[in-house]
């Protein structure tokens, strides 16, 4: 490798009037430069976020230059991607580079799509509906689906409204401090 990094220049059509070039304008929004030394190698990483007047999203350019102990380039590269796919590109690139280096790939837990009401607060009306359906003996899966919540969220909510999460159709017994003295004696 010779260590050269290609430069991408974009300008508004007509920006370079009379030059005959037809290129596009990009406005730099953020730039981050990081330099560090590790194992006798110098690393230089640049991340540049730009906004294109014609595009709906940011473009991100990542440049990497690594010099060996003698100052010669041992790694150079550039990635350009839309911000919407940058995380997926980073994960794929990290996995492939680890594999090429003989290292185990990182474990990635793929998140399932969450139900529509995940994280939303419960209301008194929702609590009343949940209690009615649980006491009626309705199936947990059906209740969770209709509320747009996970089954775990339903099970966690039940004791807060006085229902026994382990026994469909049942209320929790009152705590000892609220029981009648006769009930405690028998």
N, C-alpha and C positions, 0 to 999 in steps of 0.2 A: 504494500500500500504506500502511496506517496504522501498521504496526509492531507490532500486537498479536499476542501468541502465545497460542494456546489452551492451557489447562491441563487435563490429564486427572487426575482424582482417583479412586482406587479404594480401597475399604475393605471389610472383612469384612461380610457381611450382618448387620444388627443393630448394627454398630459405631456408627452414628449413630442410636442407639435413639430411637424416637419421631419421627424426622425423616421417615419414610415413604420414604427413599431405599434402594434395593437396589443396592449397589455392591460391588466385590471388593477384597480386601486384596492389596497388593503390597509386598514388602519390598525396599528399595533396597540393592543389594549393592555397587555402585561408582558413583562420580560423577567425571567429568572435566570441567573447565571450562578453556577456552583462549580467551584474548583476544589479538589482535594487530592491528597497523595495517599496511596495504599500499595504496599508491597513493591516499593521502588518505581511505581508507575504514577504519572500525573494524569488526572481525569479532569475533563472540562465538559460540563453539561449545560446546554442552553435550552430553555423552554420559552417559546414565544407564542402568545395567543393573539390572533388577529381577527378583525371583523371585516368581512367583505361587504361592500355596499350592496351588491347584487344578491348575495346569499343570505339565507335566513339564520345561519348559525356560525359560530366561531370556527376558525381553522387554527390548529395548533401544530407548530413545528418544533420537533425535538432534535437537537444536534448533539452528537457525542464525539469527542476526540480523546484518545488515550495515547500518551507518549510513554515509551519505555525508558529505562535508566539512561540510555544513550541519547535521548531526545527525539528519536525517530518515532513516527506514528506506528502504533501497533493495532489500533482500531479507530475507524471513523465511520460515521453513518448519520443519516438523517431520516426522520419519519415525518410525514405530513398527514394529518387526519382531521376529519370533522370532529368537533368536541363530543358529539353524541356517540361516537364509536371509540373514543380514546381509551376508556377503561377496558373494553374488550380487547383492543389492540395491545395494550400494556400487559394484560394477563397472558395472552397468547404468546407475545414476544418473550416474556419472562419464562414461561414454561419451555419454550423451544430453546432458549439460550441455556437454561439449566440442563436440559436433556443433552444438548450438544457438548456441554462441559462434563458430562458423566454424572451429574447430580440428580437426585430424585426430583421429580416435578412436584410443585406445591399442590397440596390438596385444596380444592376449591369447593366449598359447599354452595351448591346452586339453590337459591331461595325459591321456594314455591310462591306462586302468586297468592297474595293475601286476600281474604274475603273483603267485600266492599266496606264494611263498617269497622274494620280493625282499627283500634286506637281511638275510636270515637267514644265520647262519654255516654253513659247510660242515663236514661231519664226515668222519672217515676212511672210514666206510661209504659215504657219498655219493661221495667221491673215487674209491673202488674201483669203484663202479657206473658212474660217468662214464667212467673209464678203460676198463673192459670194453666198454661200449657204443660208445665212440669207436673203439677198436681193431677192433671187429667191423664198423665201417663204417656204423653206423646214421646216418640223416639228422639233421643239426643241428636242424632244426625239431622233429622228433619227440622228440629228447633234451631240448630246452629245454622243450617242453610237458609232458613227463612229470616233469621235475624242478621244475616251477613256477617257472622262471627265464626271463630273456630270452636270446635267442641270443647277445647281446653278453656276458652274464655267463658263459655256457658257454665262449665263445671265450677270455675272459680267464682262466678257471680252468684250461683245458687245459695251458698251459705249466707251471703250478705243480705238476701231477701227472706231468709228463714227456711229455705228448702234443703232437704238432705241430698247432697250430690251423689251419695252411694245408693240411694233407694228411690228410684223413680216413683212419683206419686205420693211422696211422704215429706212431711215437714220435719225440721230438726226439733228435738225435744228442748224444752226450756232449760237454761243453765241452772245448776243447783241453787244459785242465789235467788232465782225467781220462782222456784217450785214451792208448792204448798207444803206446810209441815207434815200433813197427813200422808202426802205422796212420798215423802222422804222416809216415813216410818214403815211403810209397807213394802 
